[in-house]
Amino acid sequence: METTNTDSLKEQLIAVDPEFRELAREHGRYEQRLSELSSLQYPSDEEQLEEVTLKKKKLAVKDQMQSIILKHQNAGSTAH
């Protein structure tokens, strides 16, 4: 049930919060590029480094998104 609430909050934030929307887009771009890199049979050193870097960036963006979600959840719980 908690996941459903979080998912619906994410959708709501994507619709109304420009910062969250941009973070979600960025996260999606990183996810797409990581998928491309992971499908390479013999990635070059540069591609391997890019993969590691993108994983770190993606995690940082996810942390930012989670922080925004928690702020909204806490705001909602104190409003009741």
N, C-alpha and C positions, 0 to 999 in steps of 0.2 A: 504494500500500500504506500509506503514511504517513497518508493521509486516512482510511482505514478504521480504523486504530488510534486516531486522534484522535476519530473519530465514536463508536467503541465506548467510549472513555474518557469522552466527554461523556455518553453514555447511563448509564454506570456512576456518574459523579459526580452526575447528576440524581437517580439512585436513592438514593444514600447521603449526599450532602453538601447539607444544607439551604441553606447560603449559595449554592452553585452553582445549586441548583434555583430559588431565588428570582431570581437573576440571569438565568437562562434564561427564566423567566416574564416578567420585566420586559422583556427583549430582545424577546420575542414580542409583548408589548403595544405596544412602540414600533414594531415592524415592521408590525403590523396597522394602527395609526393612520397611519403613513407611507403605507401602501398606500391608505388612504382619502383622505388629502390629495392624493396624486399623481394620483388619478383625477378630482379636481375640475378642471373646464375653466377656470373663472375664480376661483382662490382669492383671498380677501380678503388685505389686508395682514397681519391677525392670523394667518390660516391659513398664509401664507408664513413668517412669523416662527416659528410653531409647528413647521413642517416643519424649518426650520434648527435650532431648538433640539432637537427630537427626534432629528435625525441626530447631533448632538453627544452627546446622552445615550446613544443607542444604541451609538455608538462607544466611549464610556467604559465601558459595561457589557460590551461585547465584550472590551475590554482587560482588565477585571477577570476575566472568565471565562478568557481566554487565560493570565493569570498563574496562576490556580489549576490549569489544565491543565498548564502547564510545571512547576509545583511537583510535581505527581503524577508526571509523566513523569520528572523528575529523581530523585525518590524511588525510582521503579521501576527506573531504570537503575543506581542505586547499590546497590540490594538484590541485584542479580545477581552 
